[in-house]
Amino acid sequence: MKAFVAMLACLAITASAVPLGTEYQSRTDEIKEFLARYDPARISDVSLVLLDAVTVTLASASVSGFSKFTFPEWSNDGENIEGTFELATLAANVDSLNVELDSGLTAAVPALDASVDGLTVEFKLSYTTSPLRLTSLSALLQVKDVSVEGSVKINDLSLDLSVGSEVVERINSRAVEAQERVSRVLMNVVNRILAIVDP
């Protein structure tokens, strides 16, 4: 019995997640530095027509915080990777978005501010290297706080939006329910990209 417990302890130690190694950390830092050049990302004065039936105009929009991510836990044994991705805050802002349909329907978002705090993705994946492909993937997203403030107008109807921490539990439970399906879709997308990069 003692030998069995000792073996389990050894397995737990070797399988436990560890901080990013030097090589992975330097690559992560390079990616963060690259993304920081575009953080916050902004677009302005957008006007386009889709299918000759939908006109979209946007005064401005921005997304910020996406370069400030960390991997507090990471382990890689050459075939399996397990880790945690964390993003402190992701914020978005929309100023004067208008959509007009030929049918006469109009929708507008005069202003919208949204943020997600404490975004965490725990993931496990297995892969092969010749060619590089994912053989399994499990990813679970969870958030600590959500805030959405703004307004929406649809023709003559106006709605004020105000969403806060009351939706966090629902978001997290839906993420758990959809975990398998989302992981499967992500794996398929990644493998299609890898098939182009490493045929």
C-alpha positions, 0 to 999 in steps of 0.5 A: 500500500505504501509503495502504491501511495508513493507511486501516485505521489511521484506521478502527481509531482511529475504531472503537475503544472509548472511555470512556463519554461525559458523558451516558451516564456521568451516566445510568449513575451515576443507575442505579447510585445507584438500584440502590445503595438496594436493594443488598443486596436481601433477602427474609425469611419467605417462605411460598407454595403453588404449584398446591396441590401445592408448598409453599415456605418461605424464612427469608431470602435476599440478593443483593449487589454488583449496583449496583457495575458499570462500563462500561470501554469504550463506543462509539456511532455512532448506529446501533451500540453496542460496549462492555464491562460489568463487575461486580466481585463478585455474591454470594448467600446463602440461609438455610433454603429448603424445598420440599415436594411433595404426592407426599412429596418434600422438598428443603431448602437449609439454607444456601448462599453463592455468589459470582461474581467478575470478571463481564464481558459484551462486547457489540455491537449495532445498532439503529434509532431509528424505532421503537427496535429492535435489529437485531443483538445479540452478547453474551458473558459470562465470569467470573474466579472462582466459589465455591459453598458449602452443602448440600442435603437431598432426603428422607433424602439429604444432599449437601455442595456445594463449587464453586470455580475448577475450573468457571470454564473450563467455564462460560466455554466453555459461554458461548462455545458458547451465545453466538449462541443467548443473544444471539438470545433476549436480542434478542427479549426486548428488542425485545418490551419496546421494542415496548410502550415505542415501538410 
